[in-house]
Amino acid sequence: MMILGISGCTALLVTGFGVKDSVTNVADMQYDEIQIYDIGITFSGEVRPADEHSWNRNIEDRLERYTYMSEESMDLDFAGKTKSVYMGIPQDVEEMGEFLKLHTTDGQEIPFPGENEAVLSDKIADTMGIRVGDSVVLRDSEMNSLTVNVSAICENFIYNYAYISKETYQAQTGKEPEFKSAYVVVKEGEDIHEVAAAIADSDQVLSVSLTGDMRERIASMMKSMDYIVLLIIVCAGSLAFIVLYNLTNINITERMREIATIKVLGFYARETADYVFRENLALTGLGALAGLGLGKWLHWFVMDQVKIDMLSFKTMIVPGSYIISLLFTFGFAMLVNGLMYVKLEHIHMAEALKSIE
């Protein structure tokens, strides 16, 4: 019973800390490892070669680099199911790697797709059951469609994307994509908010978004996870306390004469406590080890139930969470042992030895 109870306690702790690990780092992973630009710009119309530099005429020396992108909301059709995605078409594939790093969930780099190919983000692929090699249809609001083969599935956490080449778009629609977006990297040391404000003053610019602001908003939303983890710790502590307290209390009550005997034989208080509580700690260790495996499975189950169309989470538990869970489990056990130590001290030796069993 003690092993089962303690394993449940540890499993709850591992799940709680694991959920926090999986959720709270979403913004950092998205904007440090995938979308690595500082500012995203949406223009009011297509940026043409003749006027492409008018939006940054006064701040060009404050920009490290920038590139243009065609972005459009599309419907993705596959096997009778339809989901919304953002279709991205880079103007220059060679320089896009400095702004957008496509890679698998294992960290392997993915090249940008060739003609009639597409790279999908993992959330939309998993939701719709799409695998590499499948053929999917991208359809815009005017019912124009593109049929592409999925060449790779990339890791992504915020929104759903489908990346294709401009050659694919030209070949299947007969027209050039409209490049109405840009990604910008600001020079180190420059005030990003000042640069963004200057960009927003241009008549060409419809909107400006800062990845840093998006990161802060998402991080702020995820702060509520601290309260959820705290609640889980309280529940796990309550479970451990109830299990350990009741079983230890039963153990001491049933062994009253035995404990009284060793006290009469001259055992010191610490030796008497070790005699009883050593078993508790051994069983706590066995239960905690079993709880680590149970917690990993429970964490996977919880994360699998989280269904948010435009947000994906990486199911992960950092090593530190396992260590903290073990420390909390043994901390609860030591707390109960401390409380039961008082009961050991109040065992009346003469009364216990003369009691009839």
C-alpha positions in Angstrom: 0.0 0.0 0.0 2.8 2.4 0.8 4.6 1.7 -2.5 1.4 2.3 -4.4 0.6 5.5 -2.5 4.1 6.9 -2.8 4.3 6.1 -6.5 1.1 8.0 -7.0 2.5 11.0 -5.2 5.7 11.0 -7.3 3.7 10.4 -10.5 1.6 13.5 -9.7 4.7 15.6 -9.1 6.4 14.4 -12.3 3.3 15.2 -14.2 2.9 18.6 -12.7 6.5 19.7 -13.3 6.4 18.0 -16.8 3.4 19.9 -17.9 5.1 23.1 -16.9 8.2 22.1 -18.8 6.2 21.3 -21.9 4.0 24.5 -21.8 6.0 27.4 -20.4 8.9 27.2 -22.9 6.8 27.3 -26.0 7.5 30.9 -26.8 11.3 30.6 -26.3 11.5 27.5 -28.5 9.4 29.2 -31.2 11.3 32.5 -31.4 14.8 31.2 -30.5 14.9 28.1 -32.6 12.4 28.5 -35.4 11.3 32.1 -36.2 14.5 33.9 -35.4 13.7 37.4 -36.7 12.9 40.4 -34.6 10.1 42.1 -36.5 7.3 40.9 -38.8 5.8 43.4 -41.2 2.6 43.3 -43.2 2.3 45.7 -46.1 -0.9 47.3 -47.4 0.0 46.0 -50.9 2.6 44.1 -52.7 6.1 45.5 -52.4 7.5 46.1 -55.9 11.2 46.5 -56.8 10.7 50.2 -57.6 9.4 51.1 -54.1 10.5 48.3 -51.9 13.0 50.4 -49.9 10.6 53.3 -49.2 9.4 51.7 -45.9 12.9 51.7 -44.4 14.5 54.7 -46.1 15.3 56.4 -42.8 16.3 53.4 -40.8 18.1 51.1 -43.2 21.4 51.6 -41.3 19.7 50.2 -38.1 18.7 47.0 -39.8 20.9 43.9 -39.9 19.0 42.2 -42.7 15.5 41.6 -44.0 13.7 39.4 -46.5 10.2 39.3 -48.2 7.6 36.7 -47.8 4.2 35.9 -49.2 1.8 34.8 -46.5 -1.8 33.8 -47.0 -4.4 32.0 -45.0 -5.4 28.7 -46.8 -7.6 25.7 -46.2 -5.7 22.4 -46.1 -7.7 19.5 -47.4 -6.7 15.9 -46.8 -8.8 12.7 -46.6 -12.0 14.5 -46.3 -10.8 16.8 -43.5 -10.1 20.5 -43.7 -8.0 22.8 -41.5 -6.8 26.4 -41.8 -3.1 27.0 -42.2 -0.8 29.9 -43.1 0.9 29.3 -46.5 4.4 30.8 -46.6 6.3 31.5 -49.8 9.8 33.0 -49.5 11.0 35.4 -52.1 14.6 34.2 -51.8 15.0 30.6 -50.5 18.8 31.1 -50.0 18.5 33.9 -47.5 15.3 32.6 -45.8 17.4 30.3 -43.6 18.7 33.4 -41.7 15.1 34.1 -40.6 13.3 30.8 -40.5 15.0 27.5 -39.4 13.0 24.5 -40.5 13.8 21.3 -38.6 12.2 18.1 -37.5 11.3 17.3 -33.9 14.6 15.5 -33.6 16.5 18.7 -34.6 17.4 17.6 -38.1 17.5 20.5 -40.6 14.9 20.5 -43.3 15.6 22.1 -46.7 12.9 24.3 -48.2 10.6 22.4 -50.5 11.1 22.0 -54.2 8.6 22.3 -57.0 5.2 20.8 -56.2 6.3 20.0 -52.7 5.4 21.4 -49.3 6.7 21.4 -45.7 4.0 21.2 -43.1 4.2 22.0 -39.4 3.9 19.0 -37.1 0.7 20.0 -35.3 -1.5 20.2 -38.4 0.1 17.0 -39.8 -0.5 15.1 -36.6 -4.1 16.4 -36.3 -5.0 15.3 -39.8 -2.9 12.2 -40.0 -0.7 13.4 -42.7 2.7 11.7 -43.3 5.7 12.5 -45.5 4.9 11.5 -49.1 1.1 12.2 -48.8 -0.6 14.5 -51.3 -2.6 17.5 -49.9 -4.6 20.3 -51.4 -4.2 24.0 -50.4 -7.2 26.1 -51.3 -7.6 29.9 -50.9 -10.7 32.0 -50.4 -11.3 32.2 -54.1 -11.3 28.4 -54.4 -8.0 28.4 -56.3 -6.2 25.2 -55.3 -2.6 23.8 -55.2 -1.9 20.1 -55.0 1.5 19.4 -53.4 3.3 16.4 -52.0 4.5 16.7 -48.3 8.3 16.5 -48.5 8.9 17.0 -44.7 7.2 17.8 -41.4 8.8 20.6 -39.4 8.6 21.4 -35.7 6.5 24.4 -34.9 4.6 25.5 -31.8 2.6 28.7 -32.6 0.1 28.6 -35.5 0.0 26.1 -38.4 2.1 26.6 -41.5 2.6 25.1 -45.0 5.7 26.3 -46.8 6.0 26.0 -50.6 8.2 27.5 -53.2 7.3 30.4 -55.6 8.0 28.0 -58.5 5.2 25.7 -57.2 2.8 28.6 -56.9 3.7 30.0 -60.4 3.4 26.6 -62.1 -0.1 25.7 -60.6 -1.7 29.1 -60.5 -0.1 30.8 -63.5 0.7 34.0 -61.6 3.4 35.4 -59.3 2.9 35.3 -55.5 2.3 38.7 -53.9 5.0 39.5 -51.4 3.1 41.5 -48.8 5.2 40.5 -45.7 8.7 41.0 -44.5 10.9 39.6 -41.8 13.5 41.9 -40.2 16.5 41.4 -38.0 17.6 44.6 -36.1 21.2 45.4 -35.5 22.5 44.5 -32.1 22.2 47.4 -29.6 19.4 49.1 -31.4 16.0 49.8 -29.7 13.7 47.3 -31.4 10.6 49.3 -30.3 11.9 52.5 -31.8 12.7 50.8 -35.1 9.3 49.2 -35.2 7.6 52.5 -34.6 9.6 54.1 -37.4 8.6 51.2 -39.7 4.9 51.6 -38.7 5.0 55.3 -39.8 5.4 54.3 -43.4 2.3 54.6 -45.6 3.2 51.2 -47.1 3.0 49.4 -43.8 -0.3 47.9 -42.6 0.9 46.4 -39.3 4.1 45.6 -37.4 4.5 42.7 -34.9 7.5 42.1 -32.6 8.4 38.6 -31.8 9.7 39.8 -28.4 6.2 41.2 -27.5 4.6 38.0 -28.7 7.0 36.0 -26.5 6.1 38.1 -23.5 2.4 37.8 -24.0 2.6 34.0 -24.3 4.9 33.8 -21.3 2.4 35.9 -19.3 -0.4 33.6 -20.2 1.6 30.6 -19.2 2.3 32.1 -15.7 -1.0 30.5 -14.6 0.8 27.1 -14.9 2.6 28.0 -11.6 -0.7 27.8 -9.8 -1.6 24.5 -11.4 1.8 23.1 -10.4 1.3 24.4 -6.9 -2.1 22.7 -6.7 -0.6 19.4 -7.9 2.2 19.7 -5.3 -0.5 20.2 -2.6 -2.5 17.2 -3.8 0.6 15.0 -4.1 1.7 16.1 -0.6 -1.7 15.3 0.8 -1.7 11.9 -0.8 1.8 11.1 0.6 0.9 12.4 4.0 -2.3 10.4 4.3 -0.7 7.2 3.1 2.5 7.5 5.2 0.8 8.8 8.3 -1.9 6.2 8.4 0.3 3.2 7.6 3.1 4.4 9.9 0.5 4.9 12.7 -0.8 1.4 12.1 2.8 0.0 12.1 3.7 1.7 15.4 0.4 0.7 17.1 0.8 -3.0 16.1 4.5 -3.0 17.2 4.0 -1.2 20.5 5.4 -4.0 22.7 8.3 -4.5 20.3 9.3 -0.8 20.3 8.9 -0.7 24.1 11.2 -3.7 24.4 14.0 -2.1 22.5 13.6 1.1 24.4 13.9 -0.9 27.7 17.0 -2.6 26.3 18.6 0.9 26.1 18.2 2.0 22.6 18.6 5.7 22.2 15.6 7.7 20.8 17.4 8.2 17.5 18.2 4.5 17.2 14.6 3.6 18.0 13.3 6.0 15.4 15.7 4.6 12.8 14.5 1.1 13.7 11.0 2.1 12.7 11.4 4.7 10.0 14.2 3.0 8.1 11.4 0.8 6.6 9.4 3.9 5.6 12.3 5.4 3.8 13.1 2.2 2.0 9.5 1.8 0.8 9.4 5.5 -0.1 12.4 5.0 -2.3 10.9 2.0 -4.1 7.6 3.8 -4.5 9.3 7.0 -5.8 11.2 5.0 -8.4 8.0 3.3 -9.6 6.4 6.8 -9.6 9.0 8.2 -12.0 7.9 5.7 -14.7 4.2 6.1 -13.9 4.6 9.9 -14.0 6.2 9.9 -17.4 3.3 7.9 -18.8 0.7 10.1 -17.0 2.4 13.2 -18.3 2.3 11.9 -21.9 -1.4 11.1 -21.4 -2.2 14.6 -20.1 -0.4 16.3 -22.9 -2.1 14.1 -25.5 -5.4 15.4 -24.2 -4.5 19.0 -24.8 -6.1 20.0 -28.1 -5.5 23.5 -29.3 -5.6 24.1 -33.0 -3.2 27.0 -33.2 -0.8 26.0 -30.4 1.4 23.0 -30.1 3.4 21.8 -27.1 6.5 19.7 -26.9 6.0 16.7 -24.6 9.1 16.9 -22.5 10.3 16.5 -18.9 13.7 18.0 -18.1 16.0 16.0 -15.8 15.7 18.6 -13.0 11.9 17.9 -12.7 12.6 14.2 -11.9 15.1 15.3 -9.2 12.7 17.9 -7.7 9.9 15.3 -7.7 12.1 12.8 -5.8 13.2 15.5 -3.3 9.6 16.5 -2.7 8.5 12.9 -2.2 11.3 12.3 0.4 10.5 15.6 1.9 6.9 14.6 2.6 8.2 11.3 4.0 10.6 13.0 6.4 7.8 15.4 7.5 5.6 12.4 8.4 8.5 10.7 10.1 9.1 13.8 12.2 5.4 13.9 13.3 5.4 10.2 14.2 8.7 10.6 16.1 6.6 12.4 18.7 4.4 9.4 19.0 7.4 7.1 19.5 8.6 9.4 22.3 5.3 9.1 24.1 5.1 5.3 24.2 4.9 4.3 27.9 7.2 1.3 28.2 5.7 -0.2 31.3 2.1 0.1 30.0 3.0 -1.3 26.6 4.8 -4.3 28.0 2.1 -5.3 30.4 -0.7 -4.9 27.8 -2.5 -8.1 26.8 -2.1 -8.9 23.1 
